[in-house]
């Protein structure tokens, strides 16, 4: 097994046979001179919760791109994102971010999500056909994150391409030199844009998330402008990419399992379980990275300090040692915790918002378009990503 195996056309189309191979090769598989990968649920779960295992973003960058790459503004910017830091820096940033991203505020977004979902469907319902990626799955979470950041939605469309480009940093297989240059340029453009927004909010603050990040403090400490810009880019990226891809993946999984879809139509109360099952079955986030901060022994195998660990969430979510008949979608499944949101101190801060968006998007679509069909399920054009998995378009009729 090697990292290049996660960047083939067959893998992009269907990664799960590759994950079977990964699990069969052993509990931890060497994929580079200083890097191991696991697709076993228990091992991934153990490593996510082990305090001796943390983040070392630059180590993973050096594995993929060489030592000199660590000086690039692109990677320095990512290294300031709190999800890529360790305590105590991670603790400080996460506490400050949580104050601005509190549960009460997030729960209030359920009604906002419902309003947006209905308005989007109003725009295409009468046609009897739509590209659900472009007209529903993409704009719904983007409008929500723009509202939280108080950004004009038209700006999201303008900078959305740059956000999609920089998401390639999270790909397990390295980018080509040309792609790396494009990604670097995309990050610089986002840094300039959000730097201007932060400067404007300092002069005229509001009640939006960026203004809150500027104002929050813990023990007298506040976020620097560089920290705010990097973490706002992270929030925009999360709101732009992960949920929109997952809405599409969820609809594809359900329509490929019509009996499960019919269960939902008959009993919408199953929607929260169905969303979690779709996240398990074909999540948009397929991989997360960690690094050993000490020598660790797992499953009888020594992991030396400094080893980069590629933890395959997609493979763990289909591990037959954890889930019964894992390649089958079951909206009534009540078995194990899905790994899609990670675990431990780096568990996804925005998971509540993501669940609200996914549940709402599905519920409203089932209510408004009960006869919806996806006619091209056998000829889908999956994006060429090894991590943020989704389709380029999703044609629907009703």
Buried (B, 14 or more C-beta within 10 A) or exposed (E): BEBEBBBBEEBBEEBBEBBBBBBEBBBBBBBBEBBBBBBBBBBBBBBBEBEEBBBBBBBBBBBBBEEEBBEBEBBBBBBBBBBBBBEEBBBBBBBBBEBBBEEEBBEEBBEBBBEBBBEBBEEBEEEEEBBBBBBBBBBBBBBBBBBBBBBEEEEBEEBBEBBBBBBBBBBBBBBEEEEBEBBBBBBBBBBEBBBEBBEEBBEEEEEBBBBBBBBBEBEEEEBEEBBBBBBBBBBBBBBBBBBBBBBBBBBBBBBBBEEBBEBBEEEBEBBBBBBBBBBBBBBBBBBBBBBBBEEBEBEEEEBEEEBBBBBBBBBBBBBEEBBEEBEEBBBEBEEBEBBBBBBBBBEBBBBBBBBBBBBBBBBBBBEBBEEBBBEBEEEBEBBEBBBBBBBEEBBBBB
